[in-house]
Amino acid sequence: MHYCSCCRCAYRSPSVSLLQLTEHRELRSAFGLGSLCHYPFYEEALQMAEDGKISCRVLRTEMLECLGDTDFLAKLYCIRQACQVILRERATRMFLADTGKKILSSIIVKARKSPKRFEEVFEDMICFLEQTDHWENTEAELATRGSETPYHPKRVSAKTMGSASSSRIHGTVQVKHLNFYDIVLDFILMDSFEDLENPPISIQNVVNNRWLNSSFKETAVASSCWTVLKQKRQHMKVPLMQDGFIAHFYAVCEHISPVLAWGFLGPKSSLHDFCCFFKDQVLFFLKDIFDLEKVRYSCVETLAEDILHLLHRRSELLLAYLGADSLRHINGCVGTPLHLVPSSMLETRVQ
């Protein structure tokens, strides 16, 4: 047993390396965190990470400004548990789905296209996911998309670090954990952002060609997206997969991926500005939930509460950015009024 210097309370010290202990001391010194005894949920996860019991597709340690890979994995474990708590409530699931649909629809509207067909396939996907009898098949479907191994600090190598990115490019990335972080934030959003940061050379050449007009460039980008999706669909030979989650997901991608690609890669415009703002808000949200100063890692319930508040906060900022004109257009397409998240739902501690 060891004793916390700030309050003399006893706590179980996790078996961490000298480097990690130094990192945690520097963190406590810089931010006045005191001791890990204030974060028993995190401390337990830290031990599991050090023992190699937590797996992930991609280590996002530097991107999310974690102290090290073990720190990232420990927080990831806690966040996964908190996401399970958050999504138990159907009202929360519907809030996330409704907000996501409105934000993505607004991107399509800013591209001067109709979001009607996108909203139809998006609703189909949400209805599919709400049916619990599909969950087991969905989990099996995602789990067969490659290989995921537990991270162990003593066995990590540069080759291992790059394997997730390489396998994702070839369409074989495994999503072993069925939760909001692993599917929506990591697999869908972060992978998409990374792909858009490194588009194929052929697309880069088209976009950077000064002699081609914007209309031709936009069409070329869309054609490239559709070609990739068509190739991925051809690999879904199992009948179950042809009507499973990935098939629904690709149907959504057919409508939103070309618009997002052009928004990020195309010329500066209101579409480009909003796409960048959307990406920034996702990254800020992820950094916040991986920050001991922004959320409470004392137990799963408090962490879930703080993550949910941050979700509302970032959603409110995105919806406010859209402005009245865009929201009015979207509401006219979907036929239901948009309800902004009331400020009363936000705690002053969440900035």
C-alpha positions as CSV (number, residue, x, y, z in Angstrom):
1,M,0.0,0.0,0.0
2,H,1.1,3.5,-0.8
3,Y,-0.1,6.9,0.6
4,C,-1.2,9.9,-1.3
5,S,1.0,12.9,-0.4
6,C,-1.9,15.3,-0.6
7,C,-4.4,13.5,1.7
8,R,-2.6,10.5,3.1
9,C,-5.2,8.2,1.8
10,A,-4.2,4.7,0.9
11,Y,-4.4,3.4,-2.7
12,R,-3.1,0.4,-4.7
13,S,-0.2,1.5,-6.9
14,P,-0.3,0.1,-10.4
15,S,2.7,-1.6,-11.8
16,V,4.0,1.0,-14.2
17,S,7.4,1.7,-15.7
18,L,9.8,4.3,-14.5
19,L,9.1,6.5,-17.6
20,Q,5.3,6.3,-17.0
21,L,5.8,7.2,-13.3
22,T,7.8,10.2,-14.4
23,E,5.1,11.2,-16.9
24,H,2.4,11.0,-14.2
25,R,4.5,13.1,-11.8
26,E,5.0,15.7,-14.4
27,L,1.3,15.7,-15.2
28,R,0.3,16.2,-11.6
29,S,2.9,18.9,-11.1
30,A,1.8,20.8,-14.2
31,F,-1.9,20.6,-13.6
32,G,-2.1,20.1,-9.9
33,L,-3.9,16.8,-10.2
34,G,-2.6,15.6,-6.8
35,S,-2.7,11.8,-7.0
36,L,-4.3,9.0,-9.0
37,C,-6.2,8.1,-5.9
38,H,-8.8,10.7,-7.1
39,Y,-9.3,8.5,-10.2
40,P,-9.8,4.9,-9.1
41,F,-11.6,4.0,-12.3
42,Y,-8.6,5.2,-14.4
43,E,-6.1,3.6,-12.0
44,E,-7.7,0.2,-12.5
45,A,-7.7,0.7,-16.2
46,L,-4.0,1.7,-16.1
47,Q,-3.1,-1.6,-14.5
48,M,-5.0,-3.5,-17.2
49,A,-3.3,-1.5,-20.0
50,E,0.1,-2.2,-18.5
51,D,-0.7,-5.9,-18.4
52,G,-1.6,-5.9,-22.1
53,K,-5.3,-6.6,-21.5
54,I,-6.7,-3.7,-23.6
55,S,-6.8,-3.8,-27.4
56,C,-7.5,-1.2,-30.0
57,R,-7.4,-0.7,-33.8
58,V,-5.3,2.5,-33.8
59,L,-3.2,4.1,-31.2
60,R,-4.1,7.8,-31.2
61,T,-1.8,8.7,-28.4
62,E,-0.2,11.8,-29.9
63,M,-3.3,13.1,-31.7
64,L,-5.3,13.1,-28.4
65,E,-2.3,14.4,-26.4
66,C,-2.1,11.5,-24.0
67,L,1.0,10.9,-21.9
68,G,1.8,7.6,-23.6
69,D,0.2,4.6,-25.2
70,T,-0.6,3.1,-21.8
71,D,-2.3,6.3,-20.7
72,F,-4.3,6.3,-24.0
73,L,-5.4,2.7,-23.6
74,A,-6.4,3.2,-20.0
75,K,-8.6,6.1,-20.8
76,L,-9.9,4.3,-23.9
77,Y,-11.1,1.4,-21.7
78,C,-12.9,3.9,-19.3
79,I,-14.5,5.7,-22.2
80,R,-15.8,2.5,-23.7
81,Q,-17.5,1.6,-20.4
82,A,-18.9,5.1,-20.2
83,C,-20.3,4.9,-23.7
84,Q,-22.2,1.8,-22.8
85,V,-23.8,3.6,-20.0
86,I,-24.7,6.6,-22.2
87,L,-26.3,4.6,-25.0
88,R,-28.5,2.6,-22.7
89,E,-31.1,5.4,-23.0
90,R,-33.0,5.3,-26.2
91,A,-33.6,9.1,-26.0
92,T,-29.8,9.6,-26.0
93,R,-29.4,7.4,-29.0
94,M,-32.1,9.2,-30.9
95,F,-30.5,12.6,-30.0
96,L,-27.2,11.5,-31.4
97,A,-28.8,10.1,-34.5
98,D,-31.0,13.1,-35.1
99,T,-28.1,15.6,-34.5
100,G,-25.8,13.6,-36.8
101,K,-28.4,13.5,-39.6
102,K,-29.0,17.3,-39.4
103,I,-25.2,18.1,-39.4
104,L,-24.5,15.8,-42.3
105,S,-27.6,17.0,-44.2
106,S,-26.4,20.6,-43.7
107,I,-23.1,19.7,-45.4
108,I,-25.0,18.3,-48.4
109,V,-27.2,21.5,-48.5
110,K,-24.1,23.7,-48.4
111,A,-22.9,21.7,-51.4
112,R,-26.1,22.8,-53.1
113,K,-27.5,19.3,-53.3
114,S,-30.7,17.7,-52.0
115,P,-30.2,15.7,-48.8
116,K,-33.5,13.8,-49.3
117,R,-32.0,10.5,-50.4
118,F,-29.1,10.7,-47.9
119,E,-31.7,11.1,-45.1
120,E,-33.7,8.1,-46.3
121,V,-30.7,5.7,-46.2
122,F,-29.5,7.3,-42.9
123,E,-32.8,6.6,-41.3
124,D,-32.7,3.0,-42.7
125,M,-29.3,2.5,-41.0
126,I,-30.5,3.9,-37.7
127,C,-33.7,1.7,-37.8
128,F,-31.4,-1.3,-38.6
129,L,-29.2,-0.6,-35.6
130,E,-32.2,-0.1,-33.2
131,Q,-33.3,-3.7,-33.8
132,T,-31.4,-5.7,-31.2
133,D,-31.7,-8.9,-33.1
134,H,-29.1,-7.4,-35.5
135,W,-26.5,-6.6,-32.9
136,E,-24.9,-10.0,-32.8
137,N,-24.5,-10.2,-36.5
138,T,-23.3,-6.6,-36.7
139,E,-20.6,-7.4,-34.1
140,A,-19.5,-10.5,-36.0
141,E,-19.5,-8.6,-39.3
142,L,-17.3,-5.8,-37.9
143,A,-15.0,-8.3,-36.0
144,T,-14.1,-10.1,-39.2
145,R,-12.7,-7.0,-41.0
146,G,-9.1,-7.7,-40.2
147,S,-7.1,-8.3,-37.1
148,E,-6.8,-6.5,-33.8
149,T,-4.3,-7.5,-31.1
150,P,-3.9,-6.4,-27.5
151,Y,-1.3,-3.7,-27.1
152,H,1.5,-4.5,-24.7
153,P,4.1,-1.8,-23.9
154,K,7.0,-4.3,-24.0
155,R,6.1,-5.7,-27.4
156,V,5.1,-2.6,-29.4
157,S,7.1,-1.8,-32.6
158,A,7.0,0.5,-35.5
159,K,5.7,-2.3,-37.6
160,T,2.8,-2.8,-35.2
161,M,2.1,0.9,-35.0
162,G,1.6,1.1,-38.8
163,S,-0.3,-2.2,-39.3
164,A,-3.7,-0.6,-38.5
165,S,-3.3,2.1,-41.0
166,S,-2.1,-0.3,-43.7
167,S,-5.0,-2.8,-43.1
168,R,-7.6,0.0,-43.1
169,I,-6.4,1.2,-46.6
170,H,-7.1,-2.4,-47.9
171,G,-10.5,-2.5,-46.3
172,T,-9.7,-5.1,-43.6
173,V,-9.8,-3.1,-40.3
174,Q,-11.4,-4.9,-37.4
175,V,-13.8,-3.2,-35.1
176,K,-13.9,-5.5,-32.1
177,H,-15.7,-3.3,-29.6
178,L,-19.3,-2.4,-30.5
179,N,-19.7,1.0,-28.9
180,F,-20.0,4.7,-29.8
181,Y,-16.2,5.4,-29.6
182,D,-15.0,2.5,-31.7
183,I,-17.6,2.6,-34.4
184,V,-18.7,6.3,-34.8
185,L,-15.7,8.3,-33.5
186,D,-12.8,6.0,-34.4
187,F,-13.9,3.8,-37.4
188,I,-16.2,6.2,-39.2
189,L,-15.0,9.8,-38.4
190,M,-11.3,9.6,-37.6
191,D,-10.6,7.1,-40.4
192,S,-12.4,9.4,-42.8
193,F,-10.5,12.4,-41.7
194,E,-7.2,10.5,-42.1
195,D,-8.2,9.3,-45.6
196,L,-9.0,12.9,-46.6
197,E,-5.7,14.1,-45.3
198,N,-4.0,11.6,-47.6
199,P,-6.1,11.3,-50.8
200,P,-5.0,9.2,-53.7
201,I,-2.3,10.8,-55.9
202,S,-4.8,10.8,-58.9
203,I,-7.2,12.9,-56.9
204,Q,-4.5,15.3,-55.7
205,N,-3.4,15.8,-59.3
206,V,-6.9,16.6,-60.4
207,V,-7.6,19.0,-57.5
208,N,-4.3,20.8,-57.9
209,N,-4.6,21.2,-61.7
210,R,-5.1,24.9,-62.3
211,W,-6.4,24.3,-65.9
212,L,-9.5,22.3,-64.8
213,N,-12.6,24.1,-63.6
214,S,-14.2,23.4,-60.2
215,S,-17.1,21.6,-61.7
216,F,-14.9,19.0,-63.4
217,K,-12.8,18.6,-60.3
218,E,-15.9,18.0,-58.1
219,T,-17.2,15.4,-60.5
220,A,-13.8,13.6,-60.6
221,V,-13.6,13.5,-56.8
222,A,-17.2,12.1,-56.6
223,S,-16.4,9.5,-59.2
224,S,-13.3,8.4,-57.3
225,C,-15.4,8.0,-54.1
226,W,-18.0,5.9,-55.8
227,T,-15.4,3.7,-57.5
228,V,-13.8,2.9,-54.1
229,L,-17.2,2.1,-52.5
230,K,-18.2,-0.1,-55.5
231,Q,-15.0,-2.1,-55.0
232,K,-15.7,-2.5,-51.3
233,R,-19.3,-3.6,-52.0
234,Q,-17.9,-6.3,-54.4
235,H,-16.1,-7.9,-51.4
236,M,-19.3,-8.4,-49.5
237,K,-20.0,-11.9,-50.9
238,V,-21.7,-13.3,-47.8
239,P,-25.5,-12.9,-48.1
240,L,-25.7,-11.7,-44.5
241,M,-23.2,-8.9,-45.1
242,Q,-25.1,-7.7,-48.2
243,D,-27.9,-6.6,-46.0
244,G,-25.9,-6.0,-42.8
245,F,-24.5,-2.9,-41.1
246,I,-21.6,-2.4,-43.5
247,A,-24.0,-2.4,-46.5
248,H,-26.2,0.2,-44.8
249,F,-23.1,2.2,-43.9
250,Y,-21.8,2.1,-47.6
251,A,-25.3,3.3,-48.7
252,V,-24.9,6.4,-46.5
253,C,-21.3,6.9,-47.7
254,E,-22.4,7.0,-51.3
255,H,-24.2,10.2,-50.6
256,I,-22.0,11.9,-48.0
257,S,-18.5,10.8,-48.9
258,P,-18.2,12.7,-52.2
259,V,-19.6,15.9,-50.6
260,L,-17.2,15.6,-47.6
261,A,-14.2,14.9,-49.9
262,W,-15.0,17.9,-52.1
263,G,-15.6,20.0,-49.0
264,F,-12.1,19.2,-47.6
265,L,-10.2,19.0,-50.8
266,G,-12.0,21.7,-52.9
267,P,-11.6,25.5,-52.9
268,K,-12.3,27.7,-50.0
269,S,-16.1,28.1,-49.6
270,S,-18.8,28.0,-47.0
271,L,-18.8,24.2,-47.5
272,H,-15.0,24.0,-46.9
273,D,-15.3,26.2,-43.8
274,F,-18.0,24.1,-42.3
275,C,-16.3,20.8,-43.0
276,C,-13.1,22.1,-41.3
277,F,-15.2,23.4,-38.3
278,F,-16.9,20.0,-38.1
279,K,-13.6,18.2,-38.0
280,D,-12.2,20.6,-35.4
281,Q,-15.2,20.0,-33.1
282,V,-14.8,16.3,-33.3
283,L,-11.1,16.5,-32.5
284,F,-11.8,19.0,-29.6
285,F,-14.4,16.6,-28.2
286,L,-12.0,13.6,-28.4
287,K,-9.2,15.6,-26.7
288,D,-11.6,16.7,-24.0
289,I,-12.8,13.2,-23.1
290,F,-9.2,12.0,-23.0
291,D,-8.3,14.8,-20.6
292,L,-8.3,14.2,-16.8
293,E,-8.9,17.9,-16.4
294,K,-12.0,18.0,-18.6
295,V,-13.8,14.9,-17.4
296,R,-14.0,12.9,-14.2
297,Y,-12.4,9.4,-14.3
298,S,-13.4,8.7,-10.7
299,C,-16.1,6.1,-11.8
300,V,-18.0,5.1,-14.9
301,E,-21.1,7.1,-14.0
302,T,-19.4,10.4,-13.5
303,L,-17.3,9.9,-16.7
304,A,-20.5,9.0,-18.7
305,E,-22.2,12.2,-17.3
306,D,-19.3,14.4,-18.4
307,I,-19.0,12.8,-21.8
308,L,-22.7,13.3,-22.4
309,H,-22.5,17.0,-21.4
310,L,-19.6,17.5,-23.8
311,L,-21.6,15.8,-26.6
312,H,-24.4,18.3,-26.0
313,R,-21.9,21.2,-25.9
314,R,-20.2,20.3,-29.2
315,S,-23.5,19.5,-30.9
316,E,-24.9,22.9,-29.8
317,L,-21.8,24.7,-31.3
318,L,-22.2,22.8,-34.6
319,L,-25.9,23.5,-34.9
320,A,-25.4,27.2,-34.0
321,Y,-22.7,27.5,-36.7
322,L,-25.2,26.3,-39.3
323,G,-27.3,29.4,-38.9
324,A,-31.0,30.0,-39.3
325,D,-31.1,29.7,-43.1
326,S,-29.4,26.3,-43.3
327,L,-31.5,24.9,-40.5
328,R,-34.7,26.2,-42.1
329,H,-33.8,24.4,-45.3
330,I,-33.0,21.2,-43.5
331,N,-36.2,21.3,-41.5
332,G,-38.1,21.7,-44.7
333,C,-36.5,18.6,-46.2
334,V,-37.0,16.3,-43.2
335,G,-40.4,17.6,-42.2
336,T,-39.6,17.8,-38.5
337,P,-38.6,20.9,-36.5
338,L,-35.0,21.2,-35.1
339,H,-34.7,21.6,-31.4
340,L,-31.5,23.2,-30.3
341,V,-29.9,21.8,-27.2
342,P,-30.9,24.2,-24.4
343,S,-28.1,25.9,-22.6
344,S,-29.4,24.7,-19.2
345,M,-28.2,21.2,-20.1
346,L,-24.6,22.5,-20.1
347,E,-22.6,22.7,-17.0
348,T,-20.4,25.8,-16.5
349,R,-17.4,23.4,-15.9
350,V,-17.7,22.2,-19.5
351,Q,-16.0,24.7,-21.8
